[in-house]
């Protein structure tokens, strides 16, 4: 695993513009984790995938994150500082060629008994994007349920009551805790407490877009000044690009 080079960052953004979030994550892992096969990536849980994305982000931009969120109570802006390496486990020591063997979850609630699997990347990739998030979650739940019984008789996933489905979601979240990271935040103004979802993929992707705009501006300035090609400029280290930019007043 390694961080992204400048030219890779631009290429990934070009290729990922029209991809789903799952597709963008797969693209990032393909480039930065070349020792992980495509099938190995598909077998990862969402938490395992996001842990790898956090390590790539740390190697590309550093581990520290500075962000601002809005307090839902008083609407004041609250600064958030964290290190992604302290939130997600380091998976760099995991064997990249071996699929993770997970025991199915056995969930009993009233007259219902369900055997479910923690969703993997391949499951998320198969979900067709819809305008109804609830329908997307239902489709994912259907893929995760391996077997369902009501009073000893087989039943369909769609026949499970809402409280059983909620229990399944809860058990899956416990089994893959880094698949849904929520930060505990307190407003310094009104002291309101709340949980804020931290989506490493969307955060990292937004950072890449900001970095890309800066890189393209640097390319424009240096190409105009020296006649260099984009590839020649991007092979320079960030430090050397900065020095040349200072020389031309960029």
LODREN-720057 format. One record per residue: residue in three letters; x, y, z of N, C-alpha, C in turn. Coordinates in nm, 2 decimals. Layout:
BEGIN
<node ALA,<X,Y,Z>,<X,Y,Z>,<X,Y,Z>>
...
//
This chain:
BEGIN
<node UNK,<0.08,-0.12,0.00>,<0.00,0.00,0.00>,<0.09,0.12,0.00>>
<node UNK,<0.04,0.23,-0.07>,<0.12,0.35,-0.08>,<0.02,0.47,-0.10>>
<node UNK,<0.08,0.59,-0.08>,<0.00,0.71,-0.11>,<-0.01,0.73,-0.26>>
<node UNK,<-0.09,0.82,-0.30>,<-0.11,0.85,-0.44>,<-0.02,0.96,-0.49>>
<node UNK,<0.04,0.93,-0.61>,<0.13,1.03,-0.68>,<0.04,1.13,-0.74>>
<node UNK,<0.09,1.25,-0.78>,<0.01,1.36,-0.83>,<-0.06,1.31,-0.96>>
<node UNK,<0.01,1.25,-1.05>,<-0.06,1.21,-1.18>,<-0.16,1.10,-1.15>>
<node UNK,<-0.14,1.01,-1.05>,<-0.24,0.91,-1.02>,<-0.37,0.98,-0.97>>
<node UNK,<-0.35,1.08,-0.88>,<-0.47,1.15,-0.83>,<-0.56,1.21,-0.94>>
<node UNK,<-0.49,1.27,-1.04>,<-0.57,1.33,-1.15>,<-0.64,1.22,-1.23>>
<node UNK,<-0.57,1.11,-1.26>,<-0.62,1.00,-1.34>,<-0.74,0.94,-1.27>>
<node UNK,<-0.73,0.92,-1.13>,<-0.84,0.86,-1.06>,<-0.96,0.94,-1.06>>
<node UNK,<-0.95,1.07,-1.05>,<-1.06,1.16,-1.05>,<-1.13,1.16,-1.19>>
<node UNK,<-1.05,1.16,-1.29>,<-1.10,1.15,-1.43>,<-1.18,1.02,-1.45>>
<node UNK,<-1.12,0.91,-1.41>,<-1.19,0.78,-1.43>,<-1.31,0.76,-1.33>>
<node UNK,<-1.31,0.82,-1.22>,<-1.41,0.80,-1.12>,<-1.52,0.90,-1.12>>
<node UNK,<-1.52,1.00,-1.21>,<-1.62,1.10,-1.21>,<-1.76,1.05,-1.22>>
<node UNK,<-1.78,0.95,-1.30>,<-1.92,0.89,-1.32>,<-1.94,0.76,-1.25>>
<node UNK,<-1.85,0.72,-1.16>,<-1.87,0.60,-1.09>,<-1.95,0.62,-0.96>>
<node UNK,<-2.01,0.51,-0.91>,<-2.07,0.51,-0.78>,<-1.97,0.52,-0.67>>
<node UNK,<-2.01,0.55,-0.55>,<-1.91,0.55,-0.44>,<-1.84,0.42,-0.42>>
<node UNK,<-1.91,0.31,-0.44>,<-1.84,0.18,-0.43>,<-1.74,0.16,-0.54>>
<node UNK,<-1.77,0.21,-0.66>,<-1.68,0.21,-0.77>,<-1.55,0.29,-0.75>>
<node UNK,<-1.57,0.41,-0.69>,<-1.46,0.50,-0.66>,<-1.37,0.44,-0.56>>
<node UNK,<-1.43,0.38,-0.46>,<-1.34,0.31,-0.36>,<-1.26,0.20,-0.42>>
<node UNK,<-1.32,0.12,-0.51>,<-1.25,0.01,-0.57>,<-1.14,0.06,-0.66>>
<node UNK,<-1.16,0.17,-0.73>,<-1.06,0.23,-0.81>,<-0.94,0.28,-0.73>>
<node UNK,<-0.97,0.34,-0.62>,<-0.86,0.39,-0.53>,<-0.78,0.27,-0.48>>
<node UNK,<-0.85,0.16,-0.44>,<-0.77,0.05,-0.38>,<-0.69,-0.02,-0.49>>
<node UNK,<-0.75,-0.02,-0.62>,<-0.68,-0.09,-0.73>,<-0.54,-0.02,-0.75>>
<node UNK,<-0.54,0.11,-0.74>,<-0.42,0.19,-0.77>,<-0.32,0.19,-0.66>>
<node UNK,<-0.37,0.21,-0.53>,<-0.28,0.22,-0.42>,<-0.25,0.09,-0.35>>
<node UNK,<-0.33,-0.01,-0.37>,<-0.30,-0.15,-0.31>,<-0.29,-0.25,-0.42>>
<node UNK,<-0.18,-0.24,-0.50>,<-0.17,-0.33,-0.61>,<-0.15,-0.47,-0.57>>
<node UNK,<-0.11,-0.50,-0.45>,<-0.10,-0.64,-0.40>,<-0.23,-0.70,-0.36>>
<node UNK,<-0.34,-0.62,-0.36>,<-0.47,-0.68,-0.34>,<-0.54,-0.71,-0.47>>
<node UNK,<-0.58,-0.83,-0.49>,<-0.65,-0.87,-0.61>,<-0.79,-0.81,-0.61>>
<node UNK,<-0.85,-0.80,-0.73>,<-0.99,-0.75,-0.74>,<-1.08,-0.83,-0.66>>
<node UNK,<-1.06,-0.96,-0.66>,<-1.15,-1.05,-0.58>,<-1.13,-1.03,-0.43>>
<node UNK,<-1.01,-1.01,-0.39>,<-0.98,-0.99,-0.25>,<-1.05,-0.86,-0.20>>
<node UNK,<-1.04,-0.76,-0.28>,<-1.11,-0.63,-0.25>,<-1.26,-0.65,-0.24>>
<node UNK,<-1.32,-0.73,-0.33>,<-1.46,-0.76,-0.32>,<-1.50,-0.83,-0.20>>
<node UNK,<-1.41,-0.91,-0.14>,<-1.45,-0.99,-0.02>,<-1.44,-0.91,0.11>>
<node UNK,<-1.38,-0.79,0.10>,<-1.36,-0.71,0.22>,<-1.50,-0.66,0.27>>
<node UNK,<-1.51,-0.65,0.40>,<-1.63,-0.58,0.46>,<-1.61,-0.43,0.43>>
<node UNK,<-1.72,-0.36,0.45>,<-1.71,-0.21,0.43>,<-1.61,-0.15,0.53>>
<node UNK,<-1.61,-0.20,0.66>,<-1.52,-0.15,0.75>,<-1.38,-0.18,0.72>>
<node UNK,<-1.35,-0.30,0.67>,<-1.21,-0.33,0.62>,<-1.17,-0.25,0.51>>
<node UNK,<-1.26,-0.23,0.41>,<-1.23,-0.14,0.30>,<-1.20,0.00,0.34>>
<node UNK,<-1.28,0.06,0.43>,<-1.26,0.19,0.47>,<-1.14,0.21,0.55>>
<node UNK,<-1.10,0.10,0.63>,<-0.97,0.11,0.70>,<-0.85,0.12,0.60>>
<node UNK,<-0.86,0.05,0.49>,<-0.76,0.06,0.39>,<-0.76,0.20,0.32>>
<node UNK,<-0.88,0.26,0.30>,<-0.89,0.39,0.24>,<-0.83,0.49,0.34>>
<node UNK,<-0.85,0.47,0.47>,<-0.79,0.57,0.57>,<-0.64,0.56,0.56>>
<node UNK,<-0.58,0.44,0.54>,<-0.44,0.43,0.54>,<-0.38,0.50,0.41>>
<node UNK,<-0.45,0.48,0.30>,<-0.41,0.55,0.17>,<-0.42,0.70,0.19>>
<node UNK,<-0.53,0.75,0.25>,<-0.54,0.89,0.28>,<-0.43,0.94,0.36>>
<node UNK,<-0.39,0.87,0.47>,<-0.28,0.91,0.55>,<-0.15,0.92,0.48>>
<node UNK,<-0.13,0.83,0.39>,<0.00,0.82,0.31>,<0.00,0.93,0.20>>
<node UNK,<-0.12,0.98,0.16>,<-0.13,1.08,0.06>,<-0.13,1.22,0.11>>
<node UNK,<-0.21,1.25,0.21>,<-0.23,1.38,0.27>,<-0.18,1.39,0.42>>
<node UNK,<-0.15,1.28,0.48>,<-0.12,1.28,0.62>,<-0.24,1.23,0.70>>
<node UNK,<-0.22,1.20,0.83>,<-0.33,1.14,0.90>,<-0.43,1.24,0.96>>
<node UNK,<-0.38,1.36,0.99>,<-0.46,1.47,1.06>,<-0.57,1.52,0.97>>
<node UNK,<-0.69,1.53,1.03>,<-0.80,1.59,0.96>,<-0.85,1.71,1.03>>
<node UNK,<-0.88,1.82,0.96>,<-0.94,1.94,1.01>,<-1.06,1.97,0.94>>
<node UNK,<-1.17,1.97,1.00>,<-1.30,2.00,0.94>,<-1.39,2.08,1.02>>
<node UNK,<-1.50,2.13,0.96>,<-1.60,2.21,1.03>,<-1.74,2.15,1.01>>
<node UNK,<-1.81,2.14,1.12>,<-1.95,2.09,1.11>,<-2.04,2.19,1.17>>
<node UNK,<-2.17,2.18,1.14>,<-2.27,2.28,1.19>,<-2.35,2.21,1.31>>
<node UNK,<-2.35,2.28,1.42>,<-2.43,2.23,1.53>,<-2.57,2.23,1.50>>
<node UNK,<-2.64,2.11,1.51>,<-2.78,2.10,1.48>,<-2.87,2.18,1.57>>
<node UNK,<-2.82,2.22,1.69>,<-2.90,2.29,1.79>,<-2.90,2.44,1.77>>
<node UNK,<-2.78,2.49,1.76>,<-2.77,2.64,1.76>,<-2.71,2.69,1.62>>
<node UNK,<-2.68,2.60,1.53>,<-2.63,2.63,1.40>,<-2.49,2.70,1.40>>
<node UNK,<-2.42,2.69,1.51>,<-2.29,2.75,1.51>,<-2.19,2.65,1.44>>
<node UNK,<-2.08,2.70,1.39>,<-1.98,2.61,1.32>,<-1.89,2.56,1.43>>
<node UNK,<-1.86,2.43,1.43>,<-1.78,2.36,1.52>,<-1.66,2.30,1.45>>
<node UNK,<-1.54,2.33,1.50>,<-1.42,2.27,1.44>,<-1.40,2.13,1.49>>
<node UNK,<-1.36,2.04,1.40>,<-1.33,1.90,1.44>,<-1.19,1.87,1.40>>
<node UNK,<-1.11,1.82,1.49>,<-0.98,1.77,1.46>,<-0.96,1.63,1.50>>
<node UNK,<-0.91,1.55,1.41>,<-0.89,1.40,1.44>,<-0.78,1.35,1.36>>
<node UNK,<-0.74,1.23,1.39>,<-0.64,1.16,1.30>,<-0.70,1.03,1.26>>
<node UNK,<-0.71,1.01,1.13>,<-0.78,0.89,1.07>,<-0.72,0.76,1.12>>
<node UNK,<-0.59,0.77,1.15>,<-0.52,0.65,1.19>,<-0.56,0.60,1.33>>
<node UNK,<-0.62,0.70,1.41>,<-0.66,0.66,1.54>,<-0.81,0.61,1.54>>
<node UNK,<-0.88,0.62,1.43>,<-1.02,0.58,1.42>,<-1.02,0.44,1.35>>
<node UNK,<-0.95,0.42,1.25>,<-0.95,0.30,1.17>,<-0.83,0.21,1.20>>
<node UNK,<-0.85,0.08,1.21>,<-0.73,-0.01,1.24>,<-0.64,-0.01,1.12>>
<node UNK,<-0.51,-0.04,1.15>,<-0.41,-0.05,1.05>,<-0.42,-0.19,0.99>>
<node UNK,<-0.46,-0.20,0.86>,<-0.47,-0.33,0.80>,<-0.35,-0.36,0.71>>
<node UNK,<-0.24,-0.28,0.72>,<-0.13,-0.30,0.63>,<-0.06,-0.43,0.66>>
<node UNK,<-0.08,-0.49,0.78>,<-0.02,-0.62,0.81>,<-0.11,-0.74,0.77>>
<node UNK,<-0.23,-0.71,0.72>,<-0.32,-0.82,0.68>,<-0.27,-0.88,0.55>>
<node UNK,<-0.29,-1.01,0.54>,<-0.25,-1.08,0.42>,<-0.34,-1.04,0.30>>
<node UNK,<-0.29,-0.97,0.20>,<-0.37,-0.92,0.09>,<-0.42,-1.02,0.00>>
<node UNK,<-0.37,-1.14,0.00>,<-0.42,-1.24,-0.09>,<-0.52,-1.34,-0.04>>
<node UNK,<-0.55,-1.33,0.09>,<-0.64,-1.42,0.15>,<-0.78,-1.35,0.18>>
<node UNK,<-0.89,-1.42,0.15>,<-1.02,-1.37,0.18>,<-1.05,-1.39,0.33>>
<node UNK,<-1.12,-1.30,0.39>,<-1.15,-1.31,0.53>,<-1.26,-1.41,0.55>>
<node UNK,<-1.23,-1.51,0.64>,<-1.34,-1.61,0.67>,<-1.42,-1.55,0.79>>
<node UNK,<-1.55,-1.53,0.76>,<-1.64,-1.48,0.87>,<-1.75,-1.58,0.90>>
<node UNK,<-1.77,-1.60,1.02>,<-1.88,-1.69,1.06>,<-2.01,-1.61,1.04>>
<node UNK,<-2.12,-1.67,0.99>,<-2.25,-1.60,0.97>,<-2.30,-1.57,1.11>>
<node UNK,<-2.38,-1.46,1.12>,<-2.44,-1.42,1.24>,<-2.57,-1.49,1.26>>
<node UNK,<-2.59,-1.54,1.38>,<-2.72,-1.61,1.41>,<-2.80,-1.52,1.50>>
<node UNK,<-2.92,-1.48,1.45>,<-3.00,-1.38,1.52>,<-3.14,-1.44,1.55>>
<node UNK,<-3.17,-1.44,1.68>,<-3.30,-1.50,1.72>,<-3.38,-1.38,1.78>>
<node UNK,<-3.51,-1.37,1.74>,<-3.60,-1.27,1.79>,<-3.74,-1.32,1.79>>
<node UNK,<-3.80,-1.35,1.91>,<-3.93,-1.40,1.91>,<-3.94,-1.53,1.84>>
<node UNK,<-4.03,-1.54,1.74>,<-4.06,-1.66,1.66>,<-3.96,-1.67,1.54>>
<node UNK,<-3.87,-1.57,1.52>,<-3.79,-1.56,1.40>,<-3.65,-1.60,1.44>>
<node UNK,<-3.58,-1.67,1.35>,<-3.44,-1.71,1.36>,<-3.38,-1.67,1.22>>
<node UNK,<-3.28,-1.60,1.22>,<-3.21,-1.55,1.10>,<-3.06,-1.58,1.10>>
<node UNK,<-3.01,-1.62,0.99>,<-2.87,-1.64,0.97>,<-2.83,-1.53,0.87>>
<node UNK,<-2.74,-1.44,0.90>,<-2.70,-1.33,0.82>,<-2.55,-1.32,0.80>>
<node UNK,<-2.51,-1.26,0.69>,<-2.37,-1.23,0.67>,<-2.34,-1.09,0.68>>
<node UNK,<-2.22,-1.05,0.72>,<-2.18,-0.91,0.72>,<-2.16,-0.87,0.57>>
<node UNK,<-2.22,-0.76,0.52>,<-2.21,-0.73,0.38>,<-2.07,-0.70,0.34>>
<node UNK,<-2.03,-0.75,0.22>,<-1.90,-0.73,0.17>,<-1.91,-0.62,0.06>>
<node UNK,<-1.79,-0.58,0.01>,<-1.79,-0.49,-0.10>,<-1.87,-0.54,-0.22>>
<node UNK,<-1.86,-0.66,-0.25>,<-1.93,-0.72,-0.37>,<-2.08,-0.70,-0.35>>
<node UNK,<-2.13,-0.71,-0.23>,<-2.27,-0.69,-0.20>,<-2.31,-0.55,-0.23>>
<node UNK,<-2.23,-0.45,-0.18>,<-2.27,-0.31,-0.20>,<-2.26,-0.28,-0.35>>
<node UNK,<-2.17,-0.34,-0.43>,<-2.15,-0.31,-0.57>,<-2.27,-0.35,-0.65>>
<node UNK,<-2.34,-0.45,-0.60>,<-2.45,-0.51,-0.68>,<-2.58,-0.43,-0.66>>
<node UNK,<-2.58,-0.34,-0.56>,<-2.71,-0.27,-0.53>,<-2.72,-0.15,-0.63>>
<node UNK,<-2.83,-0.16,-0.70>,<-2.85,-0.05,-0.80>,<-2.89,0.08,-0.73>>
<node UNK,<-2.83,0.18,-0.77>,<-2.86,0.31,-0.70>,<-3.00,0.36,-0.74>>
<node UNK,<-3.07,0.39,-0.63>,<-3.21,0.44,-0.65>,<-3.23,0.57,-0.58>>
<node UNK,<-3.34,0.64,-0.61>,<-3.37,0.77,-0.54>,<-3.42,0.74,-0.40>>
<node UNK,<-3.45,0.62,-0.37>,<-3.50,0.58,-0.24>,<-3.40,0.51,-0.16>>
<node UNK,<-3.33,0.57,-0.06>,<-3.23,0.51,0.02>,<-3.28,0.39,0.09>>
<node UNK,<-3.40,0.40,0.14>,<-3.46,0.28,0.21>,<-3.47,0.16,0.13>>
<node UNK,<-3.51,0.17,0.00>,<-3.51,0.06,-0.09>,<-3.37,0.00,-0.11>>
<node UNK,<-3.27,0.09,-0.12>,<-3.14,0.04,-0.13>,<-3.09,-0.05,-0.01>>
<node UNK,<-3.13,0.00,0.11>,<-3.10,-0.08,0.23>,<-3.17,-0.21,0.23>>
<node UNK,<-3.30,-0.21,0.18>,<-3.37,-0.34,0.18>,<-3.31,-0.44,0.09>>
<node UNK,<-3.26,-0.39,-0.03>,<-3.19,-0.48,-0.12>,<-3.07,-0.53,-0.06>>
<node UNK,<-2.99,-0.45,0.01>,<-2.87,-0.50,0.07>,<-2.90,-0.60,0.18>>
<node UNK,<-3.01,-0.57,0.25>,<-3.05,-0.67,0.36>,<-3.08,-0.80,0.30>>
<node UNK,<-3.15,-0.80,0.19>,<-3.19,-0.93,0.12>,<-3.06,-1.01,0.09>>
<node UNK,<-2.96,-0.94,0.04>,<-2.83,-1.01,0.01>,<-2.76,-1.07,0.13>>
<node UNK,<-2.78,-1.00,0.25>,<-2.71,-1.04,0.37>,<-2.78,-1.16,0.44>>
<node UNK,<-2.91,-1.17,0.42>,<-2.98,-1.28,0.49>,<-2.96,-1.41,0.41>>
<node UNK,<-2.89,-1.50,0.48>,<-2.86,-1.64,0.42>,<-2.98,-1.73,0.44>>
<node UNK,<-3.05,-1.72,0.56>,<-3.16,-1.81,0.59>,<-3.25,-1.74,0.69>>
<node UNK,<-3.38,-1.75,0.67>,<-3.47,-1.70,0.77>,<-3.58,-1.80,0.80>>
<node UNK,<-3.62,-1.81,0.92>,<-3.73,-1.90,0.96>,<-3.82,-1.83,1.05>>
<node UNK,<-3.95,-1.87,1.04>,<-4.06,-1.82,1.13>,<-4.12,-1.95,1.19>>
<node UNK,<-4.11,-1.96,1.32>,<-4.16,-2.08,1.39>,<-4.11,-2.21,1.32>>
<node UNK,<-3.99,-2.21,1.28>,<-3.93,-2.33,1.22>,<-3.95,-2.35,1.07>>
<node UNK,<-4.03,-2.26,1.01>,<-4.06,-2.27,0.87>,<-3.98,-2.16,0.79>>
<node UNK,<-3.93,-2.20,0.67>,<-3.86,-2.09,0.60>,<-3.95,-1.98,0.56>>
<node UNK,<-3.89,-1.86,0.56>,<-3.97,-1.74,0.52>,<-3.87,-1.65,0.44>>
<node UNK,<-3.93,-1.55,0.37>,<-3.86,-1.46,0.29>,<-3.81,-1.34,0.37>>
<node UNK,<-3.70,-1.28,0.32>,<-3.65,-1.17,0.39>,<-3.75,-1.05,0.40>>
<node UNK,<-3.83,-1.04,0.29>,<-3.93,-0.93,0.29>,<-4.04,-0.95,0.39>>
<node UNK,<-4.05,-1.07,0.45>,<-4.16,-1.10,0.54>,<-4.11,-1.08,0.69>>
<node UNK,<-3.99,-1.04,0.71>,<-3.94,-1.02,0.84>,<-3.99,-0.88,0.89>>
<node UNK,<-4.04,-0.88,1.01>,<-4.09,-0.75,1.07>,<-3.98,-0.65,1.09>>
<node UNK,<-4.02,-0.52,1.10>,<-3.92,-0.42,1.11>,<-3.83,-0.43,1.23>>
<node UNK,<-3.88,-0.48,1.35>,<-3.80,-0.49,1.47>,<-3.69,-0.60,1.45>>
<node UNK,<-3.72,-0.70,1.37>,<-3.62,-0.81,1.34>,<-3.52,-0.75,1.25>>
<node UNK,<-3.56,-0.68,1.15>,<-3.47,-0.61,1.05>,<-3.37,-0.52,1.13>>
<node UNK,<-3.43,-0.44,1.22>,<-3.35,-0.35,1.30>,<-3.25,-0.42,1.38>>
<node UNK,<-3.28,-0.53,1.44>,<-3.19,-0.61,1.52>,<-3.08,-0.67,1.43>>
<node UNK,<-3.11,-0.71,1.31>,<-3.01,-0.76,1.21>,<-2.91,-0.65,1.18>>
<node UNK,<-2.96,-0.53,1.15>,<-2.88,-0.41,1.12>,<-2.78,-0.39,1.24>>
<node UNK,<-2.84,-0.40,1.36>,<-2.76,-0.37,1.48>,<-2.65,-0.47,1.50>>
<node UNK,<-2.68,-0.60,1.47>,<-2.58,-0.70,1.49>,<-2.47,-0.69,1.38>>
<node UNK,<-2.51,-0.66,1.26>,<-2.41,-0.64,1.15>,<-2.32,-0.52,1.19>>
<node UNK,<-2.38,-0.41,1.24>,<-2.29,-0.30,1.28>,<-2.19,-0.34,1.39>>
<node UNK,<-2.23,-0.42,1.48>,<-2.14,-0.47,1.59>,<-2.03,-0.55,1.53>>
<node UNK,<-2.06,-0.63,1.43>,<-1.96,-0.72,1.37>,<-1.87,-0.65,1.28>>
<node UNK,<-1.91,-0.53,1.23>,<-1.82,-0.45,1.14>,<-1.83,-0.31,1.18>>
<node UNK,<-1.77,-0.28,1.30>,<-1.78,-0.14,1.36>,<-1.73,-0.03,1.28>>
<node UNK,<-1.63,-0.05,1.19>,<-1.58,0.06,1.12>,<-1.65,0.08,0.98>>
<node UNK,<-1.76,0.01,0.96>,<-1.84,0.03,0.84>,<-1.93,0.15,0.86>>
<node UNK,<-1.95,0.20,0.98>,<-2.03,0.31,1.00>,<-1.97,0.39,1.12>>
<node UNK,<-1.88,0.48,1.08>,<-1.80,0.55,1.19>,<-1.88,0.68,1.22>>
<node UNK,<-1.91,0.70,1.35>,<-1.98,0.82,1.39>,<-1.89,0.89,1.50>>
<node UNK,<-1.87,1.02,1.48>,<-1.79,1.09,1.58>,<-1.88,1.16,1.68>>
<node UNK,<-1.84,1.15,1.81>,<-1.91,1.22,1.92>,<-1.86,1.36,1.93>>
<node UNK,<-1.95,1.46,1.90>,<-1.91,1.60,1.90>,<-1.99,1.68,2.00>>
<node UNK,<-1.93,1.78,2.06>,<-2.00,1.87,2.15>,<-1.97,2.01,2.10>>
<node UNK,<-2.08,2.09,2.09>,<-2.07,2.23,2.06>,<-2.01,2.31,2.17>>
<node UNK,<-1.91,2.39,2.14>,<-1.85,2.47,2.25>,<-1.94,2.59,2.29>>
<node UNK,<-2.03,2.62,2.20>,<-2.12,2.73,2.23>,<-2.24,2.69,2.32>>
<node UNK,<-2.32,2.60,2.27>,<-2.44,2.56,2.35>,<-2.43,2.43,2.42>>
<node UNK,<-2.31,2.36,2.41>,<-2.28,2.24,2.47>,<-2.37,2.12,2.43>>
<node UNK,<-2.43,2.13,2.31>,<-2.51,2.03,2.26>,<-2.42,1.91,2.22>>
<node UNK,<-2.46,1.79,2.24>,<-2.39,1.67,2.20>,<-2.47,1.60,2.09>>
<node UNK,<-2.39,1.55,1.99>,<-2.45,1.47,1.88>,<-2.35,1.39,1.82>>
<node UNK,<-2.40,1.29,1.73>,<-2.31,1.20,1.66>,<-2.31,1.25,1.51>>
<node UNK,<-2.19,1.26,1.46>,<-2.17,1.30,1.32>,<-2.11,1.19,1.24>>
<node UNK,<-2.17,1.15,1.13>,<-2.12,1.04,1.05>,<-1.99,1.09,0.98>>
<node UNK,<-1.89,1.00,0.98>,<-1.76,1.03,0.92>,<-1.74,0.93,0.80>>
<node UNK,<-1.76,0.97,0.68>,<-1.75,0.89,0.56>,<-1.61,0.91,0.50>>
<node UNK,<-1.52,0.82,0.53>,<-1.38,0.84,0.49>,<-1.37,0.85,0.33>>
<node UNK,<-1.45,0.78,0.26>,<-1.45,0.78,0.12>,<-1.49,0.92,0.06>>
<node UNK,<-1.60,0.97,0.10>,<-1.64,1.10,0.05>,<-1.55,1.21,0.09>>
<node UNK,<-1.50,1.20,0.22>,<-1.41,1.31,0.27>,<-1.28,1.30,0.19>>
<node UNK,<-1.22,1.19,0.17>,<-1.10,1.17,0.09>,<-1.12,1.22,-0.05>>
<node UNK,<-1.23,1.18,-0.11>,<-1.26,1.22,-0.25>,<-1.27,1.37,-0.27>>
<node UNK,<-1.33,1.44,-0.17>,<-1.34,1.58,-0.18>,<-1.20,1.65,-0.16>>
<node UNK,<-1.12,1.59,-0.08>,<-0.98,1.64,-0.06>,<-0.91,1.62,-0.19>>
<node UNK,<-0.93,1.51,-0.26>,<-0.86,1.49,-0.39>,<-0.90,1.59,-0.49>>
<node UNK,<-1.03,1.62,-0.49>,<-1.08,1.72,-0.59>,<-1.02,1.86,-0.56>>
<node UNK,<-1.00,1.90,-0.44>,<-0.94,2.02,-0.40>,<-0.79,2.02,-0.44>>
<node UNK,<-0.72,1.91,-0.41>,<-0.58,1.90,-0.45>,<-0.57,1.90,-0.60>>
<node UNK,<-0.66,1.84,-0.68>,<-0.65,1.84,-0.82>,<-0.66,1.98,-0.88>>
<node UNK,<-0.75,2.06,-0.83>,<-0.76,2.20,-0.88>,<-0.63,2.27,-0.86>>
<node UNK,<-0.57,2.25,-0.74>,<-0.44,2.31,-0.71>,<-0.33,2.26,-0.81>>
<node UNK,<-0.33,2.13,-0.83>,<-0.23,2.08,-0.92>,<-0.25,2.13,-1.06>>
<node UNK,<-0.37,2.13,-1.11>,<-0.39,2.18,-1.25>,<-0.35,2.33,-1.26>>
<node UNK,<-0.37,2.41,-1.16>,<-0.33,2.55,-1.16>,<-0.18,2.55,-1.17>>
<node UNK,<-0.11,2.47,-1.09>,<0.04,2.47,-1.10>,<0.09,2.42,-1.23>>
<node UNK,<0.02,2.33,-1.29>,<0.06,2.28,-1.43>,<0.04,2.39,-1.53>>
<node UNK,<-0.07,2.46,-1.52>,<-0.10,2.58,-1.61>,<0.01,2.68,-1.60>>
<node UNK,<0.05,2.72,-1.48>,<0.14,2.83,-1.46>,<0.28,2.78,-1.51>>
<node UNK,<0.33,2.66,-1.47>,<0.46,2.62,-1.51>,<0.47,2.59,-1.66>>
<node UNK,<0.36,2.53,-1.71>,<0.36,2.50,-1.86>,<0.37,2.64,-1.94>>
<node UNK,<0.30,2.74,-1.89>,<0.30,2.87,-1.96>,<0.44,2.93,-1.95>>
<node UNK,<0.50,2.91,-1.83>,<0.63,2.98,-1.81>,<0.75,2.91,-1.87>>
<node UNK,<0.75,2.77,-1.87>,<0.86,2.70,-1.92>,<0.84,2.61,-2.04>>
<node UNK,<0.71,2.59,-2.08>,<0.68,2.51,-2.19>,<0.69,2.36,-2.16>>
<node UNK,<0.68,2.32,-2.04>,<0.69,2.18,-2.00>,<0.55,2.12,-2.02>>
<node UNK,<0.55,1.99,-2.04>,<0.43,1.91,-2.05>,<0.37,1.88,-1.92>>
<node UNK,<0.24,1.84,-1.91>,<0.18,1.81,-1.79>,<0.25,1.70,-1.72>>
<node UNK,<0.29,1.59,-1.79>,<0.35,1.48,-1.73>,<0.49,1.52,-1.67>>
<node UNK,<0.56,1.60,-1.74>,<0.69,1.65,-1.69>,<0.68,1.73,-1.56>>
<node UNK,<0.57,1.81,-1.55>,<0.55,1.89,-1.43>,<0.51,1.80,-1.31>>
<node UNK,<0.42,1.70,-1.34>,<0.37,1.62,-1.23>,<0.47,1.52,-1.18>>
<node UNK,<0.58,1.50,-1.26>,<0.69,1.41,-1.20>,<0.77,1.48,-1.10>>
<node UNK,<0.77,1.61,-1.10>,<0.84,1.69,-1.00>,<0.78,1.67,-0.87>>
<node UNK,<0.86,1.68,-0.76>,<0.81,1.67,-0.63>,<0.73,1.80,-0.60>>
<node UNK,<0.65,1.79,-0.50>,<0.57,1.91,-0.46>,<0.66,2.02,-0.42>>
<node UNK,<0.77,1.99,-0.35>,<0.87,2.09,-0.31>,<0.93,2.16,-0.43>>
<node UNK,<0.97,2.09,-0.53>,<1.03,2.15,-0.65>,<0.93,2.23,-0.73>>
<node UNK,<0.81,2.18,-0.74>,<0.71,2.26,-0.81>,<0.68,2.39,-0.73>>
<node UNK,<0.68,2.39,-0.60>,<0.66,2.51,-0.52>,<0.78,2.61,-0.55>>
<node UNK,<0.90,2.56,-0.55>,<1.01,2.65,-0.58>,<1.00,2.72,-0.72>>
<node UNK,<0.97,2.64,-0.82>,<0.95,2.70,-0.95>,<0.84,2.80,-0.96>>
<node UNK,<0.73,2.77,-0.89>,<0.62,2.86,-0.88>,<0.66,2.99,-0.82>>
<node UNK,<0.74,2.99,-0.71>,<0.79,3.11,-0.65>,<0.87,3.19,-0.75>>
<node UNK,<0.95,3.12,-0.83>,<1.04,3.19,-0.92>,<0.96,3.26,-1.03>>
<node UNK,<0.84,3.21,-1.07>,<0.77,3.27,-1.18>,<0.65,3.36,-1.12>>
<node UNK,<0.65,3.37,-0.98>,<0.55,3.45,-0.92>,<0.41,3.38,-0.92>>
<node UNK,<0.41,3.25,-0.93>,<0.28,3.17,-0.93>,<0.23,3.14,-0.79>>
//
